[in-house]
Amino acid sequence: MDIDKPSVAIYWDFENIHASLIDQMKGVGTYRQTRFTPQDPVVNVAALMEFCASFGSVAINRAYGNWQWFARYREALLHNAVELIQLFPPGAAAKNGADIKLCLDATEDMIRFPHLTTLVIIGADSDFLPVSQKIKAAGRTLVGVGIEAATNKHWAHSCHEFRYYERLVAEDESPLEDSDDAGSSAPGRPDAIDLIRRAIARLAANKGEPWVLKAAIRPMVMRLDPTFDEQSYGVATFSALLKKHEDVLEVRKGQHDQEYRVRETASK
């Protein structure tokens, strides 16, 4: 086992983030009134997964909630290999205990799996404050994600890094739509340049500046699409694939490696 390789554990307080989005979209108290009915999907699971994958290879990916009402998220959750933890609320007005179970699991996982380098908690509760102290004391990196209006400020400030959901989704949707010259060699496969651009965009967003080390791009592409293979796009190496798309990508010599960014006026 390579303990130096970045490894990520993700814990979703799924009902919390879904409820916060419903109340934000339809008015405070809406979710409580419709809680025990089938829920329409409003959480952008893919955008959150891309953000989490930017910290390293995802080793644990658990979401906590009362899943009998969230079946319409099935495809998004299956596609992103999310493990569902079923929690029934003990009464009509009671919480499902997701935050308690989540904190216990995160603490246990840190002890059992020393290779975990980053823990991401997707949720807004102040109940996560104690586990944040445990995570930091263990020398791991803690990243939080939550809905801005619903997030407890003390919880947000207890993380090494905290990102508001609305801004993450905006980052995911803002860059790089379609490219006609991307060179997808097989039906149903994502365009190579689209994957590369998404990878660079996510890594750049984390760094806060547009230039990204060449060595970081392919691992991020693999996290976005584990089936990625350069040969499917008619080249033998990833370097050749990058060179093939120099009309879209800009390259410069860095201190230790080449650095890439997406051209501001990329060719279509």
C-alpha positions as CSV (number, residue, x, y, z in Angstrom):
1,M,0.0,0.0,0.0
2,D,1.4,3.4,-1.0
3,I,0.6,5.6,2.0
4,D,2.0,8.7,0.2
5,K,-0.6,8.5,-2.5
6,P,-3.5,11.0,-1.8
7,S,-6.6,9.1,-0.7
8,V,-10.0,10.6,-0.1
9,A,-13.0,9.5,2.1
10,I,-16.3,11.2,1.3
11,Y,-19.2,11.3,3.8
12,W,-22.6,12.8,2.6
13,D,-25.2,14.0,5.0
14,F,-27.4,13.6,2.0
15,E,-30.8,14.4,3.4
16,N,-29.4,17.5,4.9
17,I,-28.0,18.9,1.7
18,H,-31.1,17.9,-0.3
19,A,-33.5,19.5,2.3
20,S,-31.5,22.7,2.3
21,L,-31.7,23.0,-1.5
22,I,-35.4,22.3,-1.5
23,D,-36.0,25.0,1.1
24,Q,-33.8,27.4,-0.8
25,M,-35.7,26.7,-4.1
26,K,-39.3,26.5,-2.8
27,G,-39.3,28.3,0.6
28,V,-38.2,27.5,4.1
29,G,-40.2,24.6,5.6
30,T,-41.1,23.1,2.3
31,Y,-39.0,20.0,2.8
32,R,-40.5,19.3,6.2
33,Q,-44.0,19.3,4.7
34,T,-43.0,16.9,1.9
35,R,-40.4,14.8,3.7
36,F,-42.2,11.5,3.6
37,T,-42.9,11.6,-0.2
38,P,-40.7,10.6,-3.2
39,Q,-38.1,13.4,-3.7
40,D,-37.1,14.9,-7.0
41,P,-33.3,15.1,-7.5
42,V,-31.9,18.5,-7.0
43,V,-28.3,17.8,-5.7
44,N,-25.7,17.9,-8.4
45,V,-23.9,14.7,-7.4
46,A,-21.5,14.8,-10.4
47,A,-20.2,18.3,-9.6
48,L,-19.5,17.3,-5.9
49,M,-17.8,14.1,-7.0
50,E,-15.5,16.0,-9.3
51,F,-14.6,18.4,-6.5
52,C,-13.8,15.5,-4.1
53,A,-11.8,13.6,-6.7
54,S,-9.5,16.6,-7.1
55,F,-8.0,15.8,-3.7
56,G,-7.0,12.3,-4.6
57,S,-8.3,8.8,-5.3
58,V,-11.7,8.2,-3.7
59,A,-11.4,5.2,-1.3
60,I,-14.6,5.7,0.7
61,N,-17.8,7.2,-0.6
62,R,-20.8,6.9,1.8
63,A,-24.1,8.8,1.8
64,Y,-26.5,8.7,4.8
65,G,-30.2,9.1,4.6
66,N,-33.7,7.6,4.5
67,W,-33.3,6.2,1.0
68,Q,-36.9,5.0,0.5
69,W,-37.7,8.6,-0.6
70,F,-34.6,9.2,-2.7
71,A,-34.9,6.6,-5.4
72,R,-34.9,9.2,-8.2
73,Y,-31.2,9.8,-7.4
74,R,-30.5,6.2,-8.4
75,E,-28.6,6.8,-11.6
76,A,-26.4,9.6,-10.3
77,L,-25.5,7.6,-7.2
78,L,-24.8,4.4,-9.0
79,H,-22.7,6.2,-11.7
80,N,-20.5,7.7,-9.0
81,A,-20.3,4.5,-6.9
82,V,-21.8,6.0,-3.8
83,E,-22.5,3.5,-0.9
84,L,-25.9,4.1,0.6
85,I,-26.3,3.9,4.4
86,Q,-30.0,3.5,5.3
87,L,-31.2,5.4,8.4
88,F,-34.8,5.4,9.4
89,P,-36.0,8.3,11.6
90,P,-37.4,6.9,14.9
91,G,-40.5,9.2,14.7
92,A,-42.3,11.6,12.5
93,A,-40.6,14.6,14.0
94,A,-37.2,13.0,14.7
95,K,-33.9,13.3,12.9
96,N,-32.6,10.2,11.2
97,G,-29.3,10.4,13.2
98,A,-27.2,10.7,10.0
99,D,-24.8,13.2,11.6
100,I,-24.1,10.9,14.5
101,K,-23.5,7.8,12.4
102,L,-21.4,9.8,9.9
103,C,-19.1,11.1,12.7
104,L,-18.7,7.7,14.2
105,D,-17.8,6.2,10.8
106,A,-15.3,8.9,10.0
107,T,-13.6,8.5,13.3
108,E,-13.4,4.7,12.9
109,D,-12.2,4.9,9.3
110,M,-9.3,7.2,10.3
111,I,-8.1,4.6,12.8
112,R,-8.6,1.6,10.5
113,F,-7.2,3.2,7.3
114,P,-4.0,5.1,7.8
115,H,-3.8,5.8,4.1
116,L,-6.7,8.2,4.2
117,T,-5.2,11.7,3.6
118,T,-8.3,13.8,3.1
119,L,-11.8,13.5,4.6
120,V,-14.7,15.4,2.9
121,I,-17.9,16.0,4.8
122,I,-20.8,17.2,2.8
123,G,-23.2,18.7,5.3
124,A,-24.0,21.9,7.2
125,D,-24.5,21.0,10.8
126,S,-22.7,22.3,13.9
127,D,-22.9,18.6,15.0
128,F,-19.7,18.0,12.9
129,L,-17.6,20.3,15.1
130,P,-16.3,17.4,17.4
131,V,-15.3,15.2,14.5
132,S,-13.5,18.1,12.9
133,Q,-11.3,18.3,15.9
134,K,-10.6,14.5,15.8
135,I,-9.7,14.7,12.1
136,K,-7.3,17.6,12.5
137,A,-5.7,16.0,15.6
138,A,-5.0,12.9,13.5
139,G,-3.1,14.9,11.0
140,R,-5.6,14.5,8.2
141,T,-7.0,17.2,5.9
142,L,-10.7,18.1,6.5
143,V,-12.7,19.6,3.6
144,G,-16.4,20.6,4.1
145,V,-19.2,21.4,1.7
146,G,-22.6,22.9,2.5
147,I,-25.4,25.1,1.3
148,E,-24.4,28.7,2.1
149,A,-27.6,29.8,3.8
150,A,-27.9,26.6,5.9
151,T,-24.2,26.2,6.9
152,N,-23.2,26.7,10.5
153,K,-20.3,29.2,10.4
154,H,-18.4,27.6,13.2
155,W,-18.5,24.3,11.4
156,A,-17.2,26.0,8.2
157,H,-14.4,27.7,10.0
158,S,-13.3,24.4,11.7
159,C,-12.4,22.9,8.3
160,H,-9.0,23.2,6.6
161,E,-11.1,24.1,3.5
162,F,-14.8,24.8,3.1
163,R,-16.6,25.3,-0.1
164,Y,-20.2,26.4,-0.6
165,Y,-22.3,24.1,-2.8
166,E,-23.6,27.0,-4.9
167,R,-20.1,28.1,-5.9
168,L,-19.0,24.6,-6.7
169,V,-21.9,24.0,-9.0
170,A,-21.3,27.4,-10.7
171,E,-17.6,26.4,-11.3
172,D,-18.7,23.1,-12.7
173,E,-21.2,24.6,-15.1
174,S,-19.3,27.7,-16.1
175,P,-16.3,26.4,-18.2
176,L,-15.9,24.5,-21.3
177,E,-19.0,23.4,-22.9
178,D,-18.7,21.6,-26.2
179,S,-15.8,21.2,-28.5
180,D,-16.3,20.0,-32.1
181,D,-12.7,18.9,-32.6
182,A,-12.2,16.8,-29.5
183,G,-11.7,13.5,-31.3
184,S,-13.9,11.0,-29.6
185,S,-13.0,7.8,-31.3
186,A,-15.9,5.6,-30.2
187,P,-19.6,6.1,-29.8
188,G,-20.6,6.8,-26.2
189,R,-17.1,7.8,-25.1
190,P,-16.7,11.3,-23.7
191,D,-14.6,13.7,-25.8
192,A,-10.9,13.6,-24.7
193,I,-10.6,17.3,-24.7
194,D,-13.7,17.7,-22.6
195,L,-12.3,15.4,-20.0
196,I,-9.0,17.3,-20.0
197,R,-10.6,20.7,-19.8
198,R,-12.8,19.5,-16.9
199,A,-9.8,18.1,-15.1
200,I,-7.8,21.3,-15.6
201,A,-10.7,23.5,-14.5
202,R,-11.3,21.5,-11.3
203,L,-7.6,21.5,-10.4
204,A,-7.2,25.2,-11.2
205,A,-10.3,26.0,-9.1
206,N,-8.7,24.3,-6.1
207,K,-5.4,26.1,-6.6
208,G,-7.0,29.5,-7.3
209,E,-4.9,30.1,-10.4
210,P,-5.3,28.7,-14.0
211,W,-1.9,27.0,-14.5
212,V,-1.9,23.2,-13.6
213,L,1.1,20.9,-13.5
214,K,1.1,18.4,-16.4
215,A,1.7,15.5,-14.0
216,A,-1.6,16.3,-12.2
217,I,-3.8,16.2,-15.2
218,R,-4.0,12.6,-16.2
219,P,-4.7,11.3,-12.6
220,M,-7.6,13.8,-12.4
221,V,-8.9,12.7,-15.8
222,M,-8.8,9.1,-14.6
223,R,-10.8,10.1,-11.5
224,L,-13.4,11.7,-13.8
225,D,-13.5,8.6,-16.1
226,P,-11.8,5.4,-14.9
227,T,-12.3,3.9,-18.4
228,F,-10.1,6.6,-20.0
229,D,-7.4,5.2,-22.4
230,E,-5.3,7.4,-24.7
231,Q,-5.3,4.7,-27.4
232,S,-9.0,5.0,-27.7
233,Y,-8.4,8.5,-29.1
234,G,-5.7,7.5,-31.6
235,V,-2.6,8.4,-29.7
236,A,0.0,6.3,-27.7
237,T,0.7,8.6,-24.8
238,F,-1.1,11.3,-22.7
239,S,1.6,13.8,-23.8
240,A,0.6,13.2,-27.4
241,L,-3.0,13.7,-26.6
242,L,-2.2,17.1,-24.9
243,K,-0.1,18.1,-28.0
244,K,-3.0,17.1,-30.3
245,H,-5.1,19.8,-28.6
246,E,-2.7,22.7,-28.4
247,D,-5.4,24.8,-30.1
248,V,-7.4,24.5,-26.9
249,L,-4.6,24.2,-24.3
250,E,-1.8,26.6,-23.6
251,V,1.5,25.2,-22.2
252,R,4.5,26.8,-20.4
253,K,7.6,25.6,-18.8
254,G,7.3,25.3,-15.0
255,Q,9.9,25.0,-12.3
256,H,9.8,21.2,-12.3
257,D,7.4,20.2,-15.1
258,Q,5.3,21.7,-17.9
259,E,2.2,23.6,-16.9
260,Y,-1.1,23.8,-18.8
261,R,-4.2,26.0,-18.8
262,V,-7.2,26.3,-21.0
263,R,-6.8,29.0,-23.6
264,E,-9.1,32.0,-22.9
265,T,-10.3,31.9,-26.5
266,A,-10.2,28.2,-27.3
267,S,-10.8,27.2,-30.9
268,K,-14.1,25.5,-31.6
